[in-house]
Amino acid sequence: MIRCYYSKETIDRVAEAGRYRAIGCGGLWCGWYALVLIGISMQNPVLWFRWRATLVILALSVLWIGGGYFFHWLLRNIEKTTLKHAGDKITLDDDEIRLDKSDGTQITLPRKELKIRSPYYACGRQIFRIISSQFTPSPEIVLTSDMENARELVETIQPGSWDEGEH
């Protein structure tokens, strides 16, 4: 029997992680780029009056800031899912998997033919969706890699589903 849950420490850490990342990494990410632009402007101020060079710089700025925001958005989506399912408890027995939601509802699926889907991987963290191929449409059990014993649960249901990011 495997029991999965979110600990209080995990919920507190996840609740504050997005804000710290946005302030710290976002400030460093954008601040470094601003310093590069200032350095370019000081060396060659006429550069801003050439329309092709200005378009290239603006395009690079959008790509740089957009790439950082996309990475933040991926992690923030995992954090929102963790906080949304914070009170959920999952139990895997020999013949069934049971989800006890924080609102008191319960989902029970037979252990046979369970499948795990993981939409994406970001910085060592994932969202997993457990479904049963016996039901159409199947209710899904959602957990994130922040859940206690999540790795053991995922690897027991579908070996090789846990991504280490070593690709």
C-alpha positions in Angstrom: 0.0 0.0 0.0 1.3 3.4 -1.0 -0.1 6.6 0.5 0.6 9.9 -1.1 -0.2 13.4 0.4 1.1 16.9 0.4 2.9 17.8 3.6 2.5 21.2 5.3 6.1 22.1 4.5 5.7 21.4 0.8 2.5 23.5 0.6 4.2 26.4 2.3 7.3 26.2 0.1 5.2 25.9 -3.1 3.0 28.8 -2.1 6.0 31.2 -1.8 8.2 29.8 -4.6 6.5 31.7 -7.5 6.9 35.1 -5.8 10.5 34.4 -4.9 11.3 33.2 -8.4 9.6 36.2 -10.0 11.4 38.7 -7.8 14.8 37.1 -7.7 15.3 35.3 -11.0 13.1 37.8 -12.9 15.0 40.7 -11.6 18.3 39.1 -12.4 17.1 37.9 -15.9 15.7 41.3 -16.9 18.4 43.3 -15.1 21.2 41.6 -16.8 19.6 42.2 -20.2 19.0 45.8 -19.3 22.7 46.2 -18.5 23.6 44.7 -21.8 21.4 47.1 -23.6 22.8 50.0 -21.7 26.3 48.9 -22.6 25.4 48.6 -26.3 23.9 52.1 -26.2 26.9 53.6 -24.5 29.3 52.1 -27.1 27.2 52.9 -30.1 24.3 55.3 -29.4 23.6 55.8 -33.1 22.5 52.1 -33.3 19.1 53.1 -32.0 18.5 55.3 -35.0 19.0 52.5 -37.5 15.6 50.9 -38.0 17.0 47.3 -38.8 19.2 47.3 -35.8 16.4 48.6 -33.6 14.0 45.9 -34.9 16.6 43.2 -34.2 17.2 44.4 -30.7 13.5 44.6 -30.0 13.0 41.1 -31.4 15.8 39.8 -29.2 14.3 41.6 -26.2 10.9 39.9 -26.8 12.5 36.5 -27.2 14.7 37.0 -24.0 11.9 38.2 -21.8 9.3 35.8 -23.3 11.6 32.8 -22.8 12.1 33.7 -19.2 8.3 34.2 -18.7 7.5 30.9 -20.4 9.8 29.0 -18.0 8.2 30.8 -15.1 4.7 30.1 -16.4 5.5 26.3 -16.7 6.7 26.2 -13.1 3.8 28.4 -11.9 1.3 26.0 -13.5 2.7 23.1 -11.6 2.6 25.2 -8.4 -1.1 26.1 -9.0 -2.0 22.5 -9.5 -0.2 21.5 -6.3 -2.1 24.2 -4.3 -5.4 23.3 -6.0 -5.0 19.6 -4.8 -3.3 20.4 -1.5 -5.7 18.4 0.7 -5.9 15.4 -1.6 -4.7 11.9 -0.4 -4.1 9.0 -2.8 -3.9 5.4 -1.7 -2.8 2.6 -4.0 -3.8 -0.9 -2.8 -3.3 -4.2 -4.5 -6.5 -3.9 -6.4 -7.5 -0.3 -6.6 -6.3 3.3 -6.4 -8.4 5.7 -4.3 -8.4 9.5 -4.3 -9.8 11.3 -1.2 -10.3 14.9 -2.1 -10.2 17.7 0.4 -13.9 18.5 -0.2 -14.9 15.0 0.9 -15.5 13.4 -2.5 -13.8 10.2 -3.4 -12.7 8.6 -6.7 -11.9 4.9 -6.9 -10.4 3.2 -9.9 -9.4 -0.4 -10.4 -5.7 -0.9 -10.6 -5.8 -2.9 -13.8 -5.2 -0.8 -17.0 -4.2 2.4 -15.2 -2.2 4.8 -17.4 -0.2 7.9 -16.5 0.1 11.0 -18.6 2.6 13.7 -17.9 2.0 16.8 -20.0 5.4 18.4 -19.4 8.5 18.5 -17.3 10.0 21.8 -15.9 13.0 22.1 -13.6 12.6 18.6 -12.0 8.9 19.0 -11.4 5.9 17.4 -13.2 2.1 17.0 -13.2 0.8 13.5 -13.5 -2.7 12.5 -14.6 -3.7 8.9 -13.7 -6.6 7.5 -15.8 -8.1 4.1 -16.3 -8.6 2.9 -19.9 -11.6 0.8 -18.7 -13.8 3.9 -18.5 -14.7 6.4 -21.2 -14.4 9.2 -20.2 -12.3 8.2 -17.2 -12.2 10.3 -14.1 -8.6 11.4 -13.6 -6.5 11.6 -10.5 -4.1 14.5 -10.6 -0.9 14.7 -8.6 2.4 16.6 -8.9 5.9 15.5 -8.2 5.8 17.6 -5.0 3.5 15.0 -3.4 5.1 12.8 -0.7 5.7 9.2 -2.1 4.7 10.4 -5.7 7.7 8.7 -7.3 7.0 5.4 -5.8 3.3 5.6 -6.8 4.1 6.6 -10.4 6.8 4.0 -10.9 4.6 1.3 -9.4 1.7 2.0 -11.7 3.7 2.6 -14.9 7.5 2.0 -14.7 9.6 4.5 -16.5 7.0 7.4 -16.2 9.1 9.4 -13.8 11.2 11.8 -15.7 14.6 12.7 -14.3 15.4 15.3 -17.0 18.5 13.5 -18.1 17.6 13.5 -21.8 
